[in-house]
Amino acid sequence: ELAASIATGGLRNPPTLAWTYGKNRVVSGHRRIRACRRLGWVHINALCRPASGQDEELEGLHENIHRRDLNPVEEALTIARLIAAAGYTPAQVARIAGRKLTWIEERGKLLDWPANVRDAVREGKITVAAARPLADVDDPAHRDYLLTWAINQGATAALTNAWAHDYKMGKIAAEARGGNYPAPSVGTPPPEATRQSA
C-alpha cells in the first residue's frame, strides 16, 4: 500500500539519516525505504544530520519494532520505549510499526498486567488473546488458578473470557448476598474447563 502511494505521489516525506561511525544510519523512514526498494528505486532523497546518542537508541528501537521474532511482551517494551525515549505518540508508533493504533494500545496494556500473566505470555505458554480476560480477574488466587488451568488446557480466548465472566458474575452475586466469592479449589477445574468454546 505504501509502495503504491509512493509510486503515484512520489516520496513526499524523505527518510532521516544520521551520520555515525563513518556511515549514514536510518533514524526514521525504514518503511519508506523498503517501499522504494520494492519499486526498484536505486536513489532517493533523504535528510542527513549528525547523530546523537538518542539516534542510536531510536535506530535500535525502530529495527526491533519490525522484527518478527519478538514475543508480545518485548513488543510492548519496545513500544513503551519509543513513546518514552522519542516522545512519539501511539499513533506515530503505529505508523512506524505498520500496525493499527488499537494493536499498539493493546500491546501497551500488557505492561500493566499482573506479572505471572505477563510472564506466561512472554514464555509462549498462553496467547495474548487468551490471557487478556485473566489479567482482569482482580483476585490473585483466582487469577492464578484460572491461569494454571488455561495453560494446562491450552484454553482459547473464548473459554478464558467465559471463565473471567463467570468469576465476575459470581463475585457480584456473592457480594449482593453479603458474602465473599469462594476461594478456588486447585484440583477442581473451572466450569466447562474441558470444553473449548468456539
Residue pairs with C-beta under 8 A, 6 or more apart in sequence:
2 31
2 32
2 35
3 35
3 36
3 38
3 39
6 32
6 35
6 36
6 39
7 39
11 32
11 36
11 44
11 45
13 29
13 32
14 29
14 32
14 44
14 45
14 46
14 47
15 26
15 27
15 28
15 29
15 30
15 32
15 33
15 44
15 46
15 47
16 26
16 27
16 28
16 29
16 46
16 47
16 48
16 49
17 24
17 25
17 26
17 27
17 46
17 47
17 48
17 49
18 24
18 25
18 27
18 48
18 49
18 50
18 51
18 52
18 55
18 59
19 25
19 48
19 49
19 50
19 51
20 51
20 55
20 56
24 46
24 48
25 51
25 55
25 59
26 33
26 59
26 62
27 51
27 55
27 58
27 59
27 62
28 58
28 62
28 96
29 46
30 62
30 63
30 66
30 96
31 96
31 98
33 44
36 44
54 85
54 86
57 81
57 85
58 82
58 85
58 86
61 78
61 81
61 82
61 85
61 86
62 82
62 96
64 70
64 74
64 78
65 75
65 78
65 79
65 82
65 93
65 96
65 97
66 97
66 98
70 78
71 121
71 122
71 123
71 124
72 107
72 110
72 121
72 122
72 128
73 110
73 111
73 118
73 121
73 122
74 122
75 107
76 107
76 108
76 109
76 110
76 111
77 111
79 90
79 93
79 97
79 104
79 107
79 108
80 108
80 111
82 88
82 93
82 96
83 89
83 90
83 93
83 108
88 96
90 101
90 104
90 105
90 108
91 101
91 104
93 104
94 100
94 101
94 103
94 104
97 104
106 128
106 132
110 118
110 121
110 128
111 118
113 121
113 131
113 135
114 135
114 140
114 143
116 143
116 144
116 147
117 126
117 131
117 134
117 135
117 143
117 147
118 135
120 126
120 131
120 147
120 151
121 127
121 128
121 131
125 151
126 147
126 150
126 151
126 155
127 157
129 157
130 150
130 155
130 156
130 157
130 159
130 160
131 147
131 150
131 160
132 157
132 160
133 157
133 160
133 161
133 163
133 164
133 165
134 143
134 146
134 147
134 150
134 160
134 163
134 164
135 143
136 164
137 143
137 146
137 164
137 167
137 168
139 167
139 171
139 181
141 183
141 184
142 167
142 181
142 183
142 184
145 184
145 186
145 190
146 160
146 163
146 164
146 167
146 184
146 190
148 186
149 155
149 163
149 189
149 190
149 193
150 159
150 160
150 163
153 159
153 189
153 193
153 194
153 196
155 163
155 193
155 196
156 196
156 197
158 196
158 197
158 198
159 192
159 193
159 195
159 196
159 197
162 191
162 192
162 197
163 190
163 191
163 193
166 190
166 191
167 181
170 181
171 181
174 180
174 181
174 182
175 181
184 190
